[in-house]
Amino acid sequence: MANSKSKNTVFLVVLGLILAGGIGGGIFISRNLGKSKQEISRESAVNQIEKKLKKISVQEVPAQKSTVEIAGTNLAEELPDISKYPLSVTGKGDINIEIISSTEKASGGTDGWLNEVAEDFNASHYMINGQWATVSVRSIASGAAIDYIISGKHVPEAFTPSNVLWGEMIAAENVKINMVTERLAGNTAGVLINKETSQKLKETYGKADISAIVQATIKSEITMGYTNPYASSTGLNFLVSALEEFDSEDILSTKATETFRSFQKNVPFVAYTTLQMREAAANGVLDAFLMEYQGYYNATELRDYEFIPFGVRHDSPLYTIGDISTDQLELAEAFADYVLGDSAQRSAKKYGFNYLDDYKAASWDVNGKKLQSAQKLWKTEKDAGNPVMAVFVADVSGSMGGAPIQNLQSSLINASKYINDSNYVGLISYSTNVDVNLPIAQFDLNQRSYFTGAVEALSPGGNTATYDAVLVALDMLTKAQEKAEAETGQNIKPLLFVLSDGEQNMGLSLKQITPIVGGLEIPVYTIGYNANLRELGELSAINEAASINADNDDVIYNLKSLFNAQM
């Protein structure tokens, strides 16, 4: 169980961001497209940067402060219009309720079971007081769904998340919520590990379960990854499971927090989707990763992995939300009965549900407020007490003029409120040449003010020298990291965020910088604004980061999700 190794975009891409399973923009993990066939050392990468920088025009732009809003961003304003998530089933009855469903049940294909059942129910012409009653279904990841509900931006009549934890958090916000049934179809969250690793866990710990996996991670015996607990049901379930392992008496205790830091030291990244984790595992970065059993059932290529269930069950409870009419409540109950009927349950099994029914779920004394506190603990402690150092690389080429640059500026400023004060931030922009708009410094109130001023001053024009800018940013990042680590004694995690809506048309090519990026082993998250993501995806794939596609509607929310997961 040795450790595994661990464009006209400008921020437009800013907008793009992941996390998460589920956030508004599309997230693509390239299948190792960016991996260099020529491995070079970090020292060689630094030497190559020095040589190539001699041919790149770089200038520093004097930074000016601007007013920083201390108040938090309005959640309803962050969220894209609900049309971003179109209905997968449209009920046309005299009486109708909308059900927001988690994605594994209503996305289509092998994840389309609830859509099929809802269509069948509607076709059955169920009547209430002589009126045709139907349901509509909308697929949204559970973490984003509760944001719509809690903010009041879009409140459906019913909600079926993956697990009951989301219902607890809705109730904690004093939103009226009523459980219709605790189960529509059986499912569990689990950790996937290869069978050889599983056997070694059994030899060392007596069994391969969540406790052994957590302990083996702490001891650097395995490397695992999981998904953003603000967005992902499996991620949230795993977070609480781990904290319960650390201190079952109080998951927010000093003991739990300190042990969580030790655990996080061996978690290379928190993914936005299961797909990202699967790719990382395929490339040898992870020994273990999360997935629901229903997804595992449909991913036949993963049969060499053992599925180890954990935490609360993912049995898709059904809730009604808010004050609904008597007829709507009857409809919700009738739909639940229909779903629980023999025909729909047999169908569920074909889609991968209703297995592992003998798994005994964890029993936690955890309410919605404590779950929210656990999420906050995760955000502040996920980097094992060490800060993150990030450089934003913003495309300000000519195509960014008008609305694009304005959206980029407002989105980045608003989303930056989700970056922890202990982290370090810098800003570079590029068109034909490269500008250093803000040198890297700790993101305290002073740096936030300079950052806001630098973003507000961005002005578009010129060509697109994307990879020149990436190289300048890598140089700035590696030097600042070395200096900060020497001064503080901390281990600092470097990250790069490239925000672009187009393709590079001058300067260095991706092929020329790929070995350097690989040698430095710095994750490069790319955010494409209505962009062709192939090349951006190749850049991100070099070091197992994510490439995100977003548009004007969901920029802020995507960035918030990204920063929650990484900053």
N, C-alpha and C positions, 0 to 999 in steps of 0.2 A: 504494500500500500504506500509506496513511495510517492512523494508529492509530484503532481503533474505540473508542467511549466505554465508555471503560471505565465447652380450655379445661377446670374445675375442674381444670386442668393443672398446675399448678405443675410445675415441673420434671418433673412427671410426664413431662412432655414431656422432662424431663430425660432421662427414660429414652429418649425417642424417638430420639435421634440415633444424619453420615453417611454414614459415609460408605460405598457405597460400593458400588453395584454390589454391590450385593451385600452389604449388611449386613442384619441380621435384620428390622428394621422396614420397613414400606413407605415408599417415598420418592416424593413427588409434586412435579412441577414444573408449576405452573399456566401455562397458555399466555398469559402476560402479563396475567392477570386483574387484577392489582393496579396495572397501569400507569396513571398519572394522565394524563388527556387535557389537563391544564393544567400545563405545566411552570413551575416557579418556581425562583428562584435560591436558593443556600444562604443568602444574607443574608435573603431574604424568609422562608425556612423558620425561621431562628433568631428573627426578629421575631414570627412567628406562634406559636412555642412560648412566648415570653415572655407574650403576651396570653392564651393558653389556660391557662397554668399558674396564673394568678390565680384560676381557678375550681376548681382541684383541691386537695383536702386531702392534704397531704404531711407526714409526720413522720419524724424520724430516730430509729432504735432503737439504743440504746447497744450497741456490740459487745462481746462477751466472748470471750476465747480458749478454745480447747479443744485437747485432745491431738491431735497430728497423727501418723499412722502413716507412718514413713519407708519401710518395706518396700513393695515393689511389690504390686499387686493380683494375687490368684491367678487365672491365666488360665482355669482350669477353672470357677471360680466365676463369672467374668464371663459365660461363654457360656450362652445359653439352652438348655433341654433340647432334645435333637436332634429331638423331635417338632415343634419349630417349623418344621422342614424335612421335611414328610412325604414318604414314598416316592412317586415318580412311576411306578415299575414295581415290583410286588411278586412276587418269585419264590416259587413254592410247591413246588419240587422237593425230593427227598430230600437232595440236596446243593445248597447255595445260597451265593452270595457277594453281598455288598453292594458296589456301586460308587458312590462319590461322584463326581459329574460336575460340571464347570463349567456355568454356567447357559445358555450359548449352545447347548448340545447337548441339555438335558433339562428345559427349563422349560415346554415345550408350545408349540403353535402352530408358527410358523416356527422356533422354537428347540427343537423336539421330536424331532429326528432320532434321537438315541440311544434315546429311549423307544420309538420305532417299531421300531428294530432289535432292542432287547432283548425286546420282546413277540414278535417273529417268532422270535427264537432260542429263547425259552421254549416257544413253540408247536411248535417242531421236535422236541421231546422228545429232546434230546441225552442220551445215556446214558454213565455212568462206572461201570464194574464192576456193571452191571445196575441202576444207580440213576439216576433222572431228575435231571438237573442244570439249574439255572436261575440267573438273575441278578436281583437287585433293583437299582434305580437311585434315587439321591437327589440332587437338584439343589441345590448350594450354591456360591456364589461362591468361587473358588479361595483367596483370602486368608482367608476365614472357615473354609474347609475345613481348611487346614493348622493353624489354631488348635485345632480339635477333635482333629486327629491328634497334634500335638505335645504338647498338654496331657494327652492320654490320656482325655479326657472321652467321646469317641466315635471308635473306630478301625475303619474299614471294612476288608474284606479287600482292596479295590482302590480305586484313585483315578485319575481322568483329568482333570487340570487343563487349562487352555488351553495352557500351555507348560511347558517343562522347568525354568524358573527355580524354580517352587514345589517340584519334586522335589529340587532342590539344597538348598533351605532346610530341607526335612524331614530330609534326610540330615545336614545340619549340626548337627541336634539329636540325633544318635545314635539316630534311629528307624530300624528296619530297613525298607529300601525297595528294591524290585527292579523294574527296568524290564522289562515284558513286550514292549512295542513302542513305538517312538518316535513312531508315527503311527497314529491311527485315521481321521482325515480331515484333508485339507489346509486350512489357513487362515492368514491373516497379520494382523498388527496394522498399522494405517496411520493416516496423518494425512489428514483431509479438508480441502481448500481449494477455493475457487471457482476456476473456470478462468481468470478474469482475473488473479487473484493468482498463480496458477501460471505464467502467461505472463510476468508481471513478474519472478518469481523466476528464470525461465530467462534473461531478458534481463540481469539483474543478476549472477547467480551462475553462469550457464552451464547450469544444470539445476535442476529442482525436486525435491529429495530431502531427506532428514532433515537433512543438513548445512546446506543452504541455509535450511531452515525455522528451525533453531536459530539460525543467524547472523542472519537477518532479525528474529527475535524480540529478540535481544540489542540490535540496532540500532534498535529501536522501529519497524520497518517493517511488521510485522504483530503482531497480538495473538492469542495462542493459549491454549487451556485443555487440561488433561488430568485424568485421574482419580487418586484416592488410591492410591499405590503399595503401601500396606499391604493394600488390599482388591482392587484391580483388576489383572488380568493385563496389559492394555494400559498402565495407569499405571506398573506396575513395569518393563515392557519399555521404555517411553519414558524413564523416569528413567535407566536404565542406558545407553540409547542416547545420551542427552544428555551424561552424564558421560564416556562414551567419546569423544564429539566434543571435549570440553574437555581431556581428557588420556587418550589411549589406553594410556599406560604405567602409569598409576595413577589409577583413577577416584576415589580418596579423597585425592588430593594437594591441596596448598594451591592450586595452579593451577586444578584442577577445581572446588574449593569456591568460589573467588573468582569464577570465570566463571559458575558456577551461580547465584550471587547476582545477577549482572548479568542473567542470563536471567530469573530469577524476578521482577525488577522490572516486567516487561511481561506477567506472567501474572496476570490479575485475580482468579482464584480456582481452587482445585482442586476439581473436582466429585466427587460421590458416584457418579453414573451418567452413562452416555453421553447419556441423555435430557436431563439438566440442561445438558450442554454444547450439545446440539442446539438447545435452546430459547434459550440465550444467543446462539448463532450466528444464529438466526432473528431475534432482536431487535437484532442489530447490535453485540453486545458482543465477539464473537470472529470473527476471520478464519479460524482453523483450529482443528480439534478432533480427538480420537481416536475410532477405531472399528475393530472387526475387519471384515475383508472380508465375512464371512458376514452380519453385520448390515447392512452397506452394500448387499449384494446384495438383501436383503429390504426395504430402505427406499427404494422407488422414487422417493420425493419428493426424494431427495438426488442425483439424477443430474446436477444442475448442479455438483456438487462432483467434483473429481478425487481419486482415492484413491492415496496415495503410501505404499507399504509401507516398513516399517522394522524393525530389530532382529531378534531371533530369531523363527522361525516359530511360529505357534500351531496346531500339528498334532495337538493332543490326545494326548499320550503316555499310555500305560496302565501303571500300576505296581501291584504287590502290596505290601501293608503288613503288617509284623509277621510273626509265625510262623504261617503257615497250613498246613493239611494238604496232603498230596500230591494228594488229590482236588481240593481247592480250587484249587491251583496249576494242575492240568490243566484245570480249568474256566475259569480266567482266560485261559489260553493258547488254549483252544478258542473262547472268546468273541471274543478278538482276531482269530483266523483267520476267524470268521464275519463280523465287522464289516468285515474287509478283503476279503471276497468281492465278486464283481462286482455282485450284487444290492444289497447294502448300500451299496456305493460309488456306484452309479447313484442311489440314493435320496439319498445325501449331497449329490450335485450339485444335486438339486432343492431342497435346503434351503440352498444357497449355499456349500457346502464344495467343496473340490477345484478351486478356481480359483487363478490366479497360481502355478502349480506351478513356473514358470520363475524365480520370485523366489529369488535367492541370499541365504540368511540370513546375518546377522552372525555372526562367530565371535569369541567373547570368552573370555578366560581368567579367568572369574569363578566362584568357588565360592559355596556357600551362606552362609558366614560373611561374605564380601565383600558379598553381596547384602543381608544383614541390616545391615551397616555402611552401605551406600548408603541404605537406608530411614531409618536414624537420622540420617545426614547431611541427608537431605531434610527431616526433621522440624525439625531445628534451624536449617536455612538457608533454608527455603522462603519465608520472608518477607523475603528479601534482606538479612538482618542487622538488619531493623527489627522492633520489638516489635509485638504485637497488643494492643489494648485492648478488653476485652469486659465487658458488663454482662449479668448473668443476671436475667431478669424472671420470678419464680415466682408462679404462681397458688396462693393459699392460701384460696380461697373455701370455703364450707361443705361442698361436695361432696368436698373433699379430705380429710375426716376419716377417721381409722382407718388402714387399710393403705395407701391412696394416699399420704398425707403421709409415712408411715414409709418406704415404698419410694423416694419422691422423695429423702428425706434421705440414706439409705444409698447410693443410686445416685450422687447428685451428689458426695458426699464421696469415694467410691471412684474415680469417673471423673476427679475433679479431679487425681488423681495424674499424669494424662497431659498436664497443662498445663505448658508450659515456664516456668521460673522468671523468665525475662526479660520475660514478658508482664504486662499489667495486668488486674486483675479487680475487679469490684464486684458487689453483689447488691441487688436490689429485690424486694419481695414486694407482693402486692396482693390485696384482696378488695373491700370497699366503698370503702376508702381505700387510699392508697399509702404504703408504708413503705420508707425507705432503710435497709436492714439493714447494709450495709457500703459505705462510700465507696470509690471506685476507688484502688487502690495497686498497686505492683509485687508480683507473686505470689511473694515470698520466703517463708521459713519463718514469719516473723511474720504476714504477710498470710494465709498458708494456715491458720494457727491461728485467726485471727479469722474467716476464711471458714467453717471447720468449725464454730466456735461459733455463727455466725449461721445456718447451715443447720440445725443441731441445735435451735435455738430457734424455728424456724418453727412457727406454730400456726394451724390452719384455722378459718374462720368468716366469715360475711357473704356479700355479693353478689360480682359479677364485673366490675370496672371495668378490663378489659384494656387499652383504648387510652389511658386516663388514665395507666396505669403505663408504657406504651410511651413516651408523651410525656415523662414524668419521666425515664425512662432515657436518652432521646435528649438531653435537656438536660444531664444529668449527664455523659454521654459526650462531647459536643462541647466542654464547658467543660474537662473533664479532659484531653482530647486537646490542646487549644490550649495549656494550661499545660505539659504534659509535653513537647510539641514545642519550646516556647520554652526550657525548662530543659535539654533534652538535645541539641537540634539534630537529632533523628532524625525520620524520617517514620513516624508511627504509624498502623496500620491499625485502624479502629474496627469492632466487630461487636456485634450484639445477639442474644441468645438468649432467645426467649419460650417458656416451658414452661407448657402448659395442657391441661386435660382437658375443657373446655367452652366455651361461647360467652359473649361479653360480654352483660350484661343491664343495665348502667347506665353512665353517664358518656359520654365521647366515643365516636363511631362510627368504624368503619374509614374511611368516606368522608371524615370530617372531618380525619383525620390523614394520608391518603394523599399529598396534595401535599407535606406536610412531610417525610415519609419519603423521597419521591422527590427533593426538593430537596437533602436532606442526603447522598443517595447512600450511606447506610449499610446494608449487607446485614443483613436481619433473618431469622435462622434460627428457624423455629418447630417445636416438638416437641409433638405431640399425643398424649395418653395415652388410648387408646380413644376418640378424639375425632372429631367431624365436622370434617374437615380443610379444607373448602372455604374458609372465611373465613381460617383460618390460612395456607392456600396463597396466597390473594390478597395477604396481608401480605408473605409471603416473595417473591412474584413481582415486587414493586415494584422491587427492586434485584437480581434474578437470584440469590436465595438458595434454599435447599431447605426444604421442609416435610416433616417426618418423622413417621410414625405408628408408635408402639411400644406395648408393654404391659409388665406387671410382669416378664415372663420375660426380656426382652432389653434392659432399660434400660441396665444398666451397659455392656454390650458396644457398644450403639449410641452411647452417649456417648463411650466410649473412641475409637470410630472417628471420631466428629465432632471430638473434641479433637485426635486425631492429625492430622487433615486441616487444621484451622483454628487450633489453639492451640499 
